[in-house]
Amino acid sequence: MNGLKRQNRRHSIKAALAALFLAALGGMAQQAAPRGTVTGVVTRAGNPVGGASVMLLSGVSSLKLSTTTDRKGVYTFAGFPVGGVEVQILDPDGRVIASVKGALKAADETISIPVAIP
């Protein structure tokens, strides 16, 4: 019976080590996901809009980030996952008043998505 207990213990240890290894690999895969930068200028009637509420949505996950434009109407999202993106401009009540789609196609890429508010 002692031999069987040792064998079961070894199998348990091996299973635990395998689970830890797979968890570590999963974490590394998430960290290694290619990311890029989305930037742009928000305008209305050709003039920059400072203080605009900007939301960036991922087309490949549920990730949503938000920021506010600077006084020159510029927004920037760094470290966003590669794939389809949508830039939305929100009014003070949180309603979308303008939206433009684009795509980050490669790691470390920077794309510019200008948005004109009608």
Beta strands, then each sheet from edge to edge (+ up, - down):
strand 1: 35-44
strand 2: 47-48
strand 3: 53-58
strand 4: 64-68
strand 5: 74-81
strand 6: 83-90
strand 7: 96-104
strand 8: 110-112
strand 9: 115-117
sheet 1: 2+ 1- 5+
sheet 2: 2+ 1- 8-
sheet 3: 2+ 1- 9-
sheet 4: 4+ 3- 6+ 7-
end
